[in-house]
Amino acid sequence: MLPTRWLRRLAPMLVGLIFLVTACSSAPNKYDQVQKDTTGFGKPAAVSKEAQKGGTFNQFFPKSEGDFDVVPSQEKKGFAAYKLNKDGATLATLSINDTISLPAAVTKYGTATENIAGYPSVNQGTTATGLLVNGRYQVKVLSKSTSFSQTDRVDWLQKFDLKGLAELEVADNKSSDAKQSPNAPPALNPVLQPAA
């Protein structure tokens, strides 16, 4: 009778131990691979640490005028976007992004044959027109309505404070110049000048 009594007490403990071991095991589930793929450990950051803050770009966007409302849409490090609305409908998206995080975005401007306000410009498909300021800042207008033409996109690109944006990098270099020794020559900052 002794073994039966012993088994009655041991059986619930064994069952509990089995549940504990199986519950704590790290059996993979269907989300583990997705988590691994999207976490990106060991991969470079998507946005460079040197990228401008998105809020820095706000001052360079066109202002609302007439029937057109320019409304903030998105802001994150290295990027800011506004919606261009008329009568409650979105006609286009206006954006500025710092290409330091995505140097490949600059290459399309290397062969640009057109310019807007002296800056190289390209059409991106049939709905977007962009230009590049200082070889770094991409200013783009993306049509969201079929009535918003390439001519409209070019007009709105010219409403950005492109000269102010061109000076943005110069201002950053001036602050870094202050850290140099007093005998060091100032850093050169190539600024694309508008064509006459």
Residue pairs with C-beta under 8 A, 6 or more apart in sequence:
46 101
47 76
47 77
47 78
47 101
48 78
48 98
48 100
48 101
50 100
51 77
51 78
51 98
51 100
51 101
52 77
52 78
52 98
52 168
53 77
54 74
54 75
54 76
54 77
54 78
54 79
54 80
55 75
55 80
56 168
57 79
57 80
57 96
57 137
57 165
58 72
58 75
58 80
59 161
59 164
60 96
60 160
60 161
60 162
60 164
60 165
60 168
61 70
61 80
61 82
61 94
61 96
61 160
61 161
62 70
62 94
62 156
62 159
62 160
63 70
64 70
67 86
67 87
68 84
68 85
68 86
68 91
69 84
69 85
69 86
70 82
70 83
70 84
70 85
70 94
71 82
71 83
71 84
71 85
72 80
72 82
73 81
73 82
73 83
73 93
74 80
74 81
75 81
78 97
78 98
78 100
78 101
79 95
79 96
79 97
79 98
80 95
80 96
80 97
81 93
81 94
81 95
81 96
82 93
82 94
82 95
83 90
83 92
83 93
83 94
83 144
84 90
84 91
84 92
84 93
84 94
84 141
84 148
84 156
85 91
89 145
90 144
90 145
91 143
91 144
91 145
91 147
91 148
91 152
92 141
92 142
92 143
92 144
92 145
92 148
92 152
92 153
92 156
93 141
93 142
93 144
94 140
94 141
94 156
94 160
95 138
95 139
95 140
95 141
95 142
96 137
96 138
96 139
96 140
96 160
96 165
97 105
97 137
97 138
97 140
98 136
98 137
99 105
99 106
99 132
99 136
99 137
99 138
100 136
105 138
106 132
106 135
106 136
106 138
108 122
108 124
109 120
109 121
109 122
109 131
109 132
109 135
112 120
112 121
112 122
112 132
114 120
114 121
114 122
115 121
115 131
115 195
116 129
116 131
116 154
116 157
116 158
117 131
117 157
117 158
117 162
117 194
118 192
118 193
118 194
118 195
119 131
119 132
119 133
119 139
119 162
119 192
119 194
120 131
120 132
120 192
121 129
121 130
121 131
121 132
121 154
121 157
122 129
122 130
122 131
123 129
123 150
124 130
124 140
127 142
127 143
128 140
128 141
128 142
128 143
128 153
129 140
129 141
129 150
129 153
129 154
129 157
130 138
130 139
130 140
130 141
130 157
131 138
131 139
131 140
131 157
131 162
132 138
132 139
133 139
133 162
133 165
133 166
133 192
134 165
134 166
134 168
134 169
134 190
134 191
134 192
135 190
135 192
136 169
137 165
137 168
137 169
139 157
139 160
139 162
139 165
141 152
141 153
141 156
141 157
142 153
143 149
143 152
143 153
162 194
163 194
166 191
166 192
167 191
169 189
169 191
170 189
170 191
173 187
173 189
176 187
177 186
177 187
180 186
180 187
